[in-house]
Amino acid sequence: MVGGHALACDTVADSSRIAVAGGSLTEILYFLGAEDRIEAVDATSNYPDAAAGFPSVGYVRNLSAEGLLSLNPSLVLGENDMGPPEVLAQLRQTGVDVVRVPEEHTAAGIADKIRCVARVLGIDATQRIEQSIAPMLRSLAATPPSSCRVALLLGFRDGAPLAAGGDTSGDGLLRMAGAKNLFGDLEGWKPVSLEAMAYANPHYIVMPERGTAGAGGMDDMRGYGAIRLTQAGKRDNIVVMDGMAMLGFGPRTLRSAVRLADILAAGETTTCVL
Amino acid sequence: MNAIAEQLGLRRRRAFRTSLQGRRAVIVGCLALALAAALLLALGNGAVPISLAGLFGGEDDLGRTVLTELRSPRVLLAAFVGMGLALSGAVLQGLFRNPLTDPGLIGVSSGAALGAVAMIVLGSALAVPNALAQYLLPLAAIAGAALVTTCLFLFARRYGRFNIVTVLLVGIAVNAFAGVGIGAFQFLSDDAQLRTLTFWMMGSFGRASWPTVLPATALIGLGVLLLIRDVRGLDLVQLGESEARYLGVEVAALKRRLILASAVASGAGVAVAGMIGFVGLVVPHLVRLMGGASHRFVLPASALLGGVLTVSADLLARTVIVPAEIPVSLVTSAIGAPFFLWLITRVRTQ
């Protein structure tokens, strides 16, 4: 968007009172044991459950300058896509530190994000990363490319599935798990016709919980043409995960990728040879 | 006998007219007071508590910054956008003698949205210095509004000598065409751009800052001044276009002038605040229900009531779920719609 602001991970002078704009960042603050510095979180911060106890600053892309200032934060820590840019400019004008954490949809990108937040807060995260992040990175790096055809759907819009094309967070998750995104040639999240779904014929369909709920639950969804006509629908190979755990690109996304890689590995010799 | 009856009738009519005029003056006065009150309330309230003592004592630095840099431009913008939209709505409804007309009809909203979505999707490719970046989106929105309104203008003039039905129909066609452009850009946009666009469409005064608010309010002010001059012409047009022409109104010139001025008065607001629903369509009706259809009354009263509505809607939008905000269009309709219904039923039962 217009008005790009520099992304930086320099340690800020005062990180004692943080307003967080982004579910993955809240998750990372808890991961770093820095949750006592949180003053407020945004609407996408639904993990861990305790985060719901903080005041909500609204949606990450629709922040309010005065609303944030009323919490008297020393730092506004936001996701790559926080906004609107005009509001961020207003905040900077009043002297609040505003830090936008870079995001890359890869496993290394998640580790970088954690390191970045740690550096901004002036925390040494080496040990925590070595303990619980590095093993997952190694496991994903060792995952061989899967031969399964996989599609990631966000949900249904008027009965048509909204699929993750290339250059989306969904595509990133699939690549982390070693899977080839069936719709990787599309750009962005795109509605896909029933015919295209049937022709692509995925072995596995990956969906966020909210997507299945929006489709009327798993039972209703299995009846949808876009599901019923595919291998995944026929053999009930539909992988459902928490949306932020899949696509938030915090520590949990690594876990989701490992889980997805395990599922695909198990299906490699049975499901995916069909 | 006849003469006396005539005298009585005349007196009664005159009394009626003066009472109506008096009532209108009272209504306009009350609306002006209400606007002043709304402005003060809006400046004085918000997520950050500000005390007068702290302000003048010089201790409350945060309070002063919030008041001068965040709240003042925001409240000013809300007032001007409300005035511009309601006044344009009133003028266009009068001009087209159609109660369902609003500034959207002449392509202002869809054009501004087209410009905005084009800039959101394509703008990242432009290398622009940061100081200018904040103007890009408003400028693109204004350009889009001007483009679509000009198309409407040229088509309507060419095919049908600019009569009302032609303008309405061409308006529908041009709006539909702008809709195609918006849809195409939405399809091309990535996830982040799409969400930016969604929030832009919902409308908000929260993005207001002096560098964009000042030019926008100046433009809206200019449009308002141009619109408010033509009360007599608008009143005469109510009799029919040919009748107005016999009475010395240059109808074609009047239409050109008023459509362009409406585009300026509403377009500049849409460009910086996004889409604010309800105000342009319904505020003029509210005003007519209160004091009749004479434009000498409807125009100033609409402008004032429009300002009152947007300023108080914005106040609610930013104070109800602190520290987050509600989209302001939701609030304008939530306050406006029940009031409108109440007024309709009251007038019908009287």
Chai-1 contact restraints between the chains, C-beta under 6 A:
chainA,res_idxA,chainB,res_idxB,connection_type,confidence,min_distance_angstrom,max_distance_angstrom,comment,restraint_id
A,M1,B,T196,contact,1.0,0.0,6.0,A-B,restraint_1
A,V2,B,G123,contact,1.0,0.0,6.0,A-B,restraint_2
A,V2,B,A133,contact,1.0,0.0,6.0,A-B,restraint_3
A,V2,B,L136,contact,1.0,0.0,6.0,A-B,restraint_4
A,G3,B,A133,contact,1.0,0.0,6.0,A-B,restraint_5
A,P55,B,P323,contact,1.0,0.0,6.0,A-B,restraint_6
A,S56,B,A324,contact,1.0,0.0,6.0,A-B,restraint_7
A,V57,B,P323,contact,1.0,0.0,6.0,A-B,restraint_8
A,V57,B,A324,contact,1.0,0.0,6.0,A-B,restraint_9
A,G58,B,A324,contact,1.0,0.0,6.0,A-B,restraint_10
A,G58,B,E325,contact,1.0,0.0,6.0,A-B,restraint_11
A,R61,B,R195,contact,1.0,0.0,6.0,A-B,restraint_12
A,N62,B,F199,contact,1.0,0.0,6.0,A-B,restraint_13
A,S64,B,G206,contact,1.0,0.0,6.0,A-B,restraint_14
A,S64,B,E325,contact,1.0,0.0,6.0,A-B,restraint_15
A,A65,B,L70,contact,1.0,0.0,6.0,A-B,restraint_16
A,E66,B,G46,contact,1.0,0.0,6.0,A-B,restraint_17
A,E66,B,A47,contact,1.0,0.0,6.0,A-B,restraint_18
A,E66,B,V48,contact,1.0,0.0,6.0,A-B,restraint_19
A,E66,B,V66,contact,1.0,0.0,6.0,A-B,restraint_20
A,E66,B,L70,contact,1.0,0.0,6.0,A-B,restraint_21
A,G67,B,A47,contact,1.0,0.0,6.0,A-B,restraint_22
A,G67,B,V322,contact,1.0,0.0,6.0,A-B,restraint_23
A,G67,B,P323,contact,1.0,0.0,6.0,A-B,restraint_24
A,G67,B,A324,contact,1.0,0.0,6.0,A-B,restraint_25
A,L68,B,P323,contact,1.0,0.0,6.0,A-B,restraint_26
A,L69,B,V48,contact,1.0,0.0,6.0,A-B,restraint_27
A,S70,B,A47,contact,1.0,0.0,6.0,A-B,restraint_28
A,S70,B,V48,contact,1.0,0.0,6.0,A-B,restraint_29
A,S70,B,P323,contact,1.0,0.0,6.0,A-B,restraint_30
A,L71,B,P323,contact,1.0,0.0,6.0,A-B,restraint_31
A,D81,B,A192,contact,1.0,0.0,6.0,A-B,restraint_32
A,P84,B,R207,contact,1.0,0.0,6.0,A-B,restraint_33
A,E86,B,R207,contact,1.0,0.0,6.0,A-B,restraint_34
A,Q90,B,L70,contact,1.0,0.0,6.0,A-B,restraint_35
A,Q93,B,E69,contact,1.0,0.0,6.0,A-B,restraint_36
A,T94,B,T65,contact,1.0,0.0,6.0,A-B,restraint_37
A,G188,B,D190,contact,1.0,0.0,6.0,A-B,restraint_38
A,W189,B,D191,contact,1.0,0.0,6.0,A-B,restraint_39
